[in-house]
Amino acid sequence: MRIAVLGGDGFCGWPTSLHLSNLGHDVHIVDNLSRRWIDTELGVQSLTPMDSIQERCRIWRQVSGNEIEFHLLDLAKEYQRLKQWLAEMRPDAIIHFAEQRAAPYSMKSDRHKVYTVDNNVNATHNLLTALVETEIDAHLVHLGTMGVYGYSSVGAAIPEGYLDVEITNLEGEKKGLDILYPTKPGSVYHMTKSLDQILFQFYAQNDGLRVTDLHQGIVWGTNTDQTARHEQLINRFDYDGDYGTVLNRFLIQAAIKYPLTVHGTGGQTRAFIHIQDTVRCIELALGDAPEAGDRVKIFNQMTETHRVRDLAEMIARMAGCEIAFLPNPRKEAAENELIVKNDGFMALGLDPIKLETGLLDEIVHVAEKYAHRIDRKHVPCVSAWTKDIAKRVVHDPEAVHLKSVS
């Protein structure tokens, strides 16, 4: 297939592009390179050194013999160019990663909130309406998030997107209804993904667009089979408080002898998936496309759940490091359960990669190799959800930790 990977320069987009190219697909990366500009804004860089997207594509061609083309385009701002590009390229499938992906970044300030909504919602809506106008019957696969469900404990498994409910009509008769699972976003970022769901639902029912929405858990890991083939193909690896995911951050902290920063009680339960499984799930979703007129197909793209403090304790034992319990910069429940159904991908043949010491050691090895690139002042999570919470955010966990044991 000819596949457009929107946001293909990013943390999930780049390894997905390589994976699909390796399978023989004609892959085209569309990206505005905004994630690289955000690095400049925050004054932080990927732990792993990243070449330009053009150089990455050149090395991939050299290593694999397969061509990946890069197209510089801003989906949220350049609607006419997007429509023209789609009309010319006419992709068979579109993988949509082109959204600002960090909850903490989306809560840093009013400017960051506005940017996240403008970028994410406009990009998605521009894409959908351009597909309608160009009459391209492409399968759209969107990377969403488990965070649209919220993290409340209801004592029941979260279904894959839809909930069967029963209502009583005016005649007193009970009627069954199939609805989108109610969203309860915990940040502006998660809110944009919730809005995406409604956009997909409308364009699927109104215009027959074929859409798969993947509600993904927290991604961990470093390399995939393809990024490991050459040093210059290495994936980006975020360790900072805004973009670094919790398990990867713990392992970075362990590698540089930084206290493992657990916020609140650490009782937050989260869903996780390895980066290799992320790219495999995209492949499986492409092979299970809905028909025109079908409702949006929704998968829970996760393989296991863990409580944050349990992860911290496991890594502390493994690495012999300390844990620092700090005030939580997020507005969320101190403790939650998380039971999730992931039958869809399991039925399609996903053989999940689970947390294993060997894979954790790989991340620590990468952290140690590039430890000289880590700026310790960017490790703490300091983006607060409200102004009141901001007053108690800890900006120097190492100093606090040292005081707490003196």
CORSUL-V513731 format. One line per field, one symbol per residue. ss: DSSP state (a for helix, b for strand, c for the rest). Layout:
# CORSUL-V513731
ss: ???
This chain:
# CORSUL-V513731
ss: cbbbbbccccccaaaaaaaaaacccbbbbbbccaaaaaaaaaccccccccccaaaaaaaaaaaacccbbbbbccccccaaaaaaaaaaacccbbbbccccccaaaacccaaaaaaaaaaaaaaaaaaaaaaaaaccccbbbbbbbaaaaccccccccbcccbbbbbbbcccccbbbbbbbcccccccaaaaaaaaaaaaaaaaaaaaccbbbbbbbcbbbccccccaaacaaaccccccccccccaaaaaaaaaaccccbbbbcccbcbbbbbbaaaaaaaaaaaaccccccccccbbbbbccbbbbaaaaaaaaaaaacccbbbbccccccccbccccbccaaaaacccccccccaaaaaaaaaaaaacaaaccaaaccccccccaaaaccccccaaaaaaaacc
